[in-house]
Amino acid sequence: MQKIVSLNNFDFLRLVTAYLVLFSHQFALSGQPSLNLGDQSLDKVRVLIFFSISGYLISQSWDRDPSVWRFLAKRILRIWPGLIVVTMVTALLLGPIISTIPADQYFLNSKTWEFFHILKLNIRYELPGVFAANPFPNAVNGSLWTLPIEFRWYIILLALNVVGLVRCRLLLLIGAIALAIFVFAIHDPQHTAHRKYSLEFGAFFCYGVCLYYFRDFWTTRKELVLLVLGVSGFTLFSVGQKYAALFVVLPTLVIFFGTASTPFIRRAGRFGDFSYGIYIYAFPVQQTVIWFTDNRLSIWSGLAVSTAITIALAILSWHWVERPALRLKRHFIRLKKATDTSV
């Protein structure tokens, strides 16, 4: 059967967003200042892009197949198989090789086994004696911190759909605007030491959700929408609300590009979806390269080596772990239907 190739740019966007995990972290992990886009780090902008995409695509997934069982099966089978493997590889293979303490002490150390709390989305960053002398010390997989926030918003969206609130688009819009007002006017992330990242990223996620459910409005009025948002964003920027200006403009630009169908770009996923593998393997690969070379490589040489290794692992992860796991959802769905029929 011929493989169906995506007719939009979202596969490309996911790949770019995933690669920005690696690219943006290379500087901090090498002991250099992080790259910034205005007041925001490149890594932060990458996260905001991802949550905007996620809100749109997860809404689309539910809208096409409004089943609680299948929704959960898709999310679980997308996240956990790859996460289980990368956690086992880093804790049980990479850790004892790199650790500065003997292997027997490594495996007797409670931190080694606490690392597996990652599988409960209770993220742990340290393994005993691992990367202790790196410029960015002790962090084994610092990219995973957004994963619990991501899954939390999946569950929130599921709950809102189950109770029927999303079907009322006016309520959905009011709720999203209320969250944005709280985040940018009351919480004011630009001027607080206690960031509520779950709410900040959730605002971008909800923006993506609204863009999906109001797509019949903006698909035929893109120029008008861009004009209004551009003026609004410029006004906010000119009065010092740079983060709010980014919020107003960024998700719409991202989704407009994602829903477009650009020749060549739209075929980015024809060999597989390697974005998740890049996301979960990039950080430990970069830390390992820096450890192995004693941080003697230049930023760009280290980036090139880390990119090659990470992409190779992402390809293996897709073909040997993620894609086989995603095929299991058909089995679970058939099992669920059979159970429902027997009852």
N, C-alpha and C positions, 0 to 999 in steps of 0.2 A: 504493500500500500504506500502511496506517495506521501511523504511528509508534508504537512501543511505548514507553510512559512507565514509568519506573522505579517499582517498587512499594515502595521503601524511601527512606530519608532521606540516602543517601550522596551524591547529586548536590548536595544542599543543603550537606552538611558540607564537601565539596570546595570549593564556592564560598565559604563562610564562611572556611575555612582559607586559601584563596588571597587573599581580601580582607584578612585579617589581616596578610599580607605588606605591603600598602600602608599600612594603618592604623598598624601598629606602627612602621614605618620613618619615618613622617612626622615624628615628634618628633625622632629623632636626626638626620635629614637637615636639619632646620630649626635645628639647634643647641640643641635642648632636651633635657632628661633623658628617657631612655626610660621607657615605661610598664612597671611591674612588677606581677606577681601574686605577692605574697609575696616569696620569694627569687629567683624566676625572672622574666626579662623576658617581656613579652607575646609577643615574636617567638620566644623559645625555646619557650614553651608551644605556640605555633602549630606549630613544627617537630615537637614531640613528638606532637601530635595527628595531624599528617600521616603520620608514620612508623607510628603505630598503625593508621590507616586503610589505609595501603599494605600492611602485612603481612597484613591480613585479605583485602583485595581481590585482591592478587597471588596469594595462596594459592588463593582461589576461582577465579581465572582458570586456574591450572594444573590444579586438580582437575577443572574442566569440560572442559579440552582439554589433556591431558598430552602435548604434542608439543614437543620442544626447538625445532624450526624455527619453529613458530607462536608459541611463547612469546617467542622472540627477536624475531621479526618484529613482534609487537604492541608490545613495549617500544621497539624502535628507531624504528618509525614513529610512536610517540606522543611520543618525546622529541626526535629530531633535526630533523625538518622545521621545527618552530617555532623551535628553537634556532638553526638555520642562518640563518633569515630575520632574527631579532632581532639576531644577531651581525653580519650584513651591514649591516642598517639602522643600527645604532649605530656601527660602525666606518667604513663607507663613505659614509654620508649625514649622520648627526648629528655625528659626530666632526669632520670638516673644517669644518662650519659653526660649531661652537661653539669649536673649538680656538683658543688664544691665539697659535699659531704659524701662519705662512703654509701654504697648502694643499700646496705642493710639498714643504716640509720635513716636513709632517705625513705625507705618503705615503712619504717616504724614511726616516722614523724606524722603527727596528726594532720599537718597542713597538706600532706600528699593526698589524703583521703577526703579532706574537706574540699579539695579542688573539685571533686565530683559533685559538689552542690550546684555547680554550673548546670547540671542536668535538671535541676529543679528551678532553673532560672534565678538562682541565688548566686550571683556571679562572684567567683573567687579569682584573684589575680596572681597570687603567689604560689610557687612551689619551692620547697626548702632548698636553698643554695643555688637556685637557677637564675641566671642572668644578674647575679648580685653585683657584679662589677661593670655591667653595661652602663653607658651614659644615662639611660632611662632604666634605673635598676629595678629588679625583682618582678616586673610586670611580664607575665607570660602571654596573655591574650587580652590586651586592653580594649580591643574593638568590641567585645561582646556586651559591654555595659548597656547598649541601647536595646538589646534583644528582649529583656523583660518588659521594657516600655512598649515595644512594638507588640508583643503578644497581649499585653494588658489592653491595648486599644483595639485589638482584634476582638477580644471578649466583650468589651464595651459596645462595639458596633454590633456584634451578634445579639447582645441583650436588647439593644434599642430596636433592632429589626424584629426580634421575637415578640416584643410587646407592641409593635406596630407604630412606634414613634417616627421612624424614618419614612413611612408611607405618607405622613403629613409633612410635605416639604417646607411649609411655613414654620412649623415647630423645629424642624431640623435646622433651618437657617437662623432662627432666633437663638437656638442653643449654641450654634457655632459662633455667632456674633457675640453672645454673652461670654463664652469662653475666651474669645479674642480680647474683649474689653478687660476681662479680669487679668489676663496674662500681660497685656501691654500697658494698661492704665493703672491697675491696682497693684499687681505683683511687680511690674516695672523691672524686667530682668536686666536692663542696662544699669540700674542703680541699686541693686540689692546683692548682698553677699550670700544669700540663701536662695539659690536658683531652684525653681520647681520645673526641672527638665521634663518630667512626665506631662505637665500641663503645656509647656512651651511646644514640645514636639506634637502633643495632642492637638493643639490649635492648627498646626500645619496638616495633620492627618485629617481633621474635620473639614478643613478647607478642601482637601482632595475629595472627601466624601460629597461635599456640596457641589463641587464641579461635576461629579458624575451624575448626581440626581437632577441637576439643572442644565445638563448638556443640551437639551432641546432649545434652551434659551440662547446660550452663547455660541453654539456651532454656526449659526447664521448671522451672528453679530460680533464677530471677533474684533474687527477694527474698532467698533464702538467700545467694547469691553476694554481693549488695550488702551484706548484713549482715556477713558474714565479712571482706570487703575493707574495709568502713568501719571496723570495729573494728581491723583490722590497720593501716590507714592512720593512724588516730587515735593508736594506740600508737607508731608510728614518729615521727609528728609531735611527740608529747609528749616524746620523748627527743632531739629535735633533728635527726632524720633527715627533714627536710622534702622533700628531693628524692626519697628512697626512698618516702616516703608518697605523693607525687605519682605515682610510677611504679606503685605498687600499685593506685591508684584510677583514674587518668585513662584508660588504654586501655579498660578495661571500660565506663566511662561512655560513652566515645566510640562504641564498637562497639554497645552496647545502643541508643543513640540512632540510630546509622546503620542498624541492621537493623530498626528500627521503621518503621511506615508511617503517617506523620502527614498528614492531609488538607492540601492546599495545599503543604506543605513538600516532599512526595514528588514534586511536579511541577516542582521547581526546574530540572531539566535539560531541560525539554520544548522549549526553543528552541536547545539545544546545550550543549556542555560548555566553558564559557569559563574554567574555573579555571586551566588551564595558561597561557593567554594573559595572564591577570591576573598570574600569578606571574612570567613572564619579562619583561613590559613595565613593571610598576609602578615599579621602582627607577629605570631611566633616564628615565621620564616625570617622576617626582617631582624628580629632580636637574635636569632641563631646566626645569621650571616654576620651581624655586628660582633657577636661573641667569638665566632670562629676566626674572623679576620682582625680581632682586637681593635675594631673600628678604624682600621688603617685605610679602608677604601674611601674614595671621595663620595660625596652625596650621590652623584649620578651613576658611578660605578656600582655602588651598593644598591641603588634603585634598580639598575639593569639586572643584576644577579638575583635580587629578591623577586623581581617581576617574573623572570624566567621560571624560577622554582615554584612560585605561587601559582602561576598559570598551569604548570604541569600538574600540581597537586589538585587544582580545581577541576581540571579535565578528568583526572582519575576519580575524584570524588563524585563528579556527575555520572560517569559511566558505571562505576562500581558500587556506589552507595545511594546517591540521591535519586537517579532515574529508576533503579530497581525498587526503591522504597515507594516512589510515587505510583508505580504500577500496582502496588499492594492495595491502594485505595479502592480499586475495582473489586478486589476480593472482599474487603471489609464492607463495601456498599452492598454487594450481592448477599453477604451474610446477614446484614441488617435487614434487607428486604425479606429474606427467607424467614428470619425470626419474627418479623412483623406479621407475615402471612400465617405462620404456625400459631401465633397467638390469636 
